[in-house]
Amino acid sequence: MEFGAAQILSVIWLGILTSISPCPLATNIAATTYIGKQIKFRYATVLAAVAYTIGRTIAYMLISILIIAGLISIPGVSNFLQHHMNQILGPVLLVSGLFILDLVPLKMPNIGYNTGMLQKLGDSGFFGAVVLGFLFALSFCPVSAALFFGSVIPVALKFQSAIFLPFCYGIGTAAPVIGFAVIIAYSSRFAGIFFNKLPVAERWLRRITGVLFVFIGLYFCFKYIFKVINF
């Protein structure tokens, strides 16, 4: 099934929102700043952020391939999804919106990593940054889990895009991290101002996105499940 600019922009936006959520943002900045300090030239932090983002993008793509390829390869499931994906999307988007708005609690298992291993990866330069990005992408917090599994995966499944749409999502997660790394490279003072203002912006952006998800989910439910609207 063909997808267009709307789907690409939506998953990029979800990636940006994921990246500026408090839990991923703190992890991303801490990792890229630490790695950048180990590399002795001016734009090391920016390159570390790029490498770290590559690792995160690879993780999202692999997860998507495993889920989508696995479901599509089962004939009965594939046929069911082709005929009922719009009905499934309604409740999924509605519930995801409630999770994003923190109206429904979502507890994620805590994935712990060995501190010594993380320090070794941080000291390993660009390759270590890629591996760190991959590992930290697997540590989903409630908001990032709702955005990825509740939004990106269903859209990618609907359009059978196990690689490209998750890749765009990974690109979205890159923008704030690389932007912050650029600010660090030029001025740590501006980095502090930028970092202090992000939580306020993130709260409003997350609320707007959550409300949109709820309304879109309700629209899909009323149109494809209850069939009470025709537009």
C-alpha positions in Angstrom: 0.0 0.0 0.0 1.3 3.4 -0.9 2.0 6.1 1.7 2.6 9.8 1.2 4.0 12.9 2.7 1.4 13.0 5.5 2.5 9.6 6.9 6.2 10.5 6.5 5.8 13.8 8.3 3.6 12.3 11.0 6.2 9.6 12.0 9.0 12.2 11.9 6.9 14.4 14.2 6.4 11.4 16.6 10.2 10.9 16.5 10.8 14.5 17.5 8.2 14.3 20.3 9.9 11.1 21.5 13.3 12.7 21.6 12.2 15.7 23.6 10.3 13.7 26.2 12.0 14.0 29.6 13.3 10.4 29.9 14.8 10.0 26.4 16.0 13.6 26.2 18.1 13.3 29.4 19.5 9.9 28.3 20.3 11.2 24.7 22.0 14.4 25.9 24.0 12.7 28.6 25.2 10.0 26.3 26.2 12.3 23.4 27.8 14.8 25.7 29.9 12.2 27.4 31.0 10.6 24.2 31.9 13.9 22.7 34.2 14.7 25.6 36.2 11.6 24.8 36.9 12.8 21.2 39.4 15.7 21.0 38.1 18.0 18.3 35.5 20.8 18.1 32.5 19.1 16.6 33.0 15.8 18.3 29.7 16.1 20.2 27.8 16.6 16.9 29.4 13.6 15.3 28.8 11.6 18.5 25.1 12.6 18.4 24.9 11.5 14.7 26.5 8.1 15.5 24.2 7.7 18.6 21.1 8.4 16.4 22.2 5.9 13.8 22.2 3.3 16.6 18.7 4.3 17.8 17.4 4.2 14.2 18.8 0.7 13.6 17.0 -0.5 16.7 13.7 0.9 15.7 14.0 -0.6 12.2 14.9 -4.0 13.5 12.0 -4.0 16.0 9.6 -2.9 13.2 10.9 -5.6 10.8 10.5 -8.3 13.4 6.9 -7.3 14.2 5.6 -6.4 10.8 7.4 -9.1 8.8 6.3 -11.7 11.4 2.6 -10.6 11.2 2.5 -10.3 7.4 4.1 -13.7 6.9 1.1 -15.4 8.6 -1.5 -15.7 5.9 -4.5 -15.5 8.2 -3.2 -12.6 10.1 -2.1 -10.7 7.0 -5.6 -11.2 5.4 -7.3 -10.0 8.6 -5.1 -6.9 8.8 -5.7 -6.0 5.2 -9.5 -6.0 5.7 -9.7 -4.6 9.3 -6.7 -2.3 9.8 -8.8 0.8 9.9 -11.0 -0.7 12.6 -7.9 -1.7 14.6 -6.3 1.7 14.2 -9.2 3.6 15.9 -9.0 2.0 19.4 -5.1 1.8 19.1 -4.8 5.5 18.4 -7.4 6.4 21.1 -5.6 4.4 23.8 -2.2 5.7 22.7 -3.5 9.3 23.0 -4.7 8.5 26.6 -1.2 7.1 27.4 0.5 10.2 25.9 -1.8 12.5 28.0 -0.9 10.4 31.1 -4.6 9.7 31.6 -3.9 6.0 31.7 -0.9 4.8 33.6 1.6 2.6 31.7 4.4 0.8 33.5 7.4 -0.4 31.6 9.9 -3.0 32.7 13.2 -1.5 33.8 16.1 -2.7 31.6 19.3 -2.3 33.5 22.7 -2.1 31.9 26.1 -2.8 33.4 27.7 0.6 34.3 31.2 -0.7 33.4 29.9 -1.8 29.9 28.3 1.5 29.3 31.5 3.4 30.2 33.5 1.2 27.9 31.1 1.9 25.0 31.2 5.6 25.8 35.0 5.5 25.7 35.0 3.7 22.3 34.2 6.8 20.2 31.8 6.6 17.3 31.3 2.9 17.2 30.5 2.9 20.9 28.0 5.8 20.3 26.2 3.6 17.7 26.0 0.7 20.1 24.8 3.0 23.0 22.1 4.4 20.8 21.0 0.9 19.9 20.8 -0.2 23.6 19.2 3.0 24.9 16.5 2.8 22.1 15.4 -0.5 23.7 14.8 1.2 27.0 11.3 2.4 26.3 9.7 4.8 28.8 5.8 5.0 28.8 5.6 8.0 26.4 8.1 6.6 23.9 6.5 3.1 24.1 3.0 4.6 23.4 4.4 6.7 20.5 6.4 3.9 18.9 4.3 0.8 19.5 0.9 2.5 19.6 1.4 4.9 16.6 4.5 4.2 14.4 4.1 0.4 14.3 0.4 0.5 13.4 1.0 3.1 10.7 4.0 1.1 9.3 1.9 -2.1 9.5 -1.0 -0.5 7.6 1.3 0.6 4.8 3.5 -2.5 5.1 6.6 -0.3 5.5 8.8 -2.1 8.0 11.9 -0.1 7.1 11.2 3.3 5.6 8.6 4.7 8.1 10.5 3.5 11.2 13.7 5.0 9.6 11.8 8.4 9.3 10.8 8.0 13.0 14.5 7.5 13.8 15.4 10.7 11.8 12.8 12.5 13.9 14.5 11.4 17.1 17.7 12.8 15.7 16.7 16.4 15.2 16.6 17.6 18.8 19.6 15.6 19.9 21.8 16.9 17.0 20.4 20.4 17.5 21.4 20.3 21.2 24.9 18.9 20.2 25.4 21.8 17.8 24.5 24.3 20.6 27.0 22.6 22.9 29.7 22.8 20.2 29.1 26.6 20.0 28.1 27.7 23.5 27.4 25.7 26.7 25.5 28.8 28.0 22.9 28.6 25.2 22.7 24.9 25.8 21.6 25.5 29.4 18.9 27.9 28.3 17.7 25.6 25.5 17.6 22.6 27.9 15.7 24.5 30.6 13.0 25.6 28.2 12.4 22.2 26.5 10.3 20.6 29.3 7.7 23.3 29.0 7.6 23.0 25.2 7.5 19.2 25.5 4.5 19.2 27.8 2.4 21.4 25.5 3.5 19.5 22.3 2.7 16.2 24.0 -0.7 17.4 25.1 -1.6 18.7 21.6 -0.4 15.4 20.1 -2.3 13.3 22.6 -5.5 15.2 22.0 -5.1 14.8 18.3 -4.6 11.1 18.7 -7.8 10.8 20.8 -9.8 12.7 18.2 -8.4 10.8 15.3 -8.9 7.5 17.2 -12.6 8.5 17.9 -13.0 9.4 14.2 -11.7 6.0 13.0 -14.0 4.3 15.6 -17.1 6.2 14.5 -16.3 5.8 10.8 -15.0 2.2 10.5 -16.4 0.4 13.5 -19.8 2.1 14.3 -20.2 3.5 10.8 -22.1 6.5 12.0 -20.2 9.1 9.9 -19.4 9.1 6.2 -16.8 11.8 5.8 
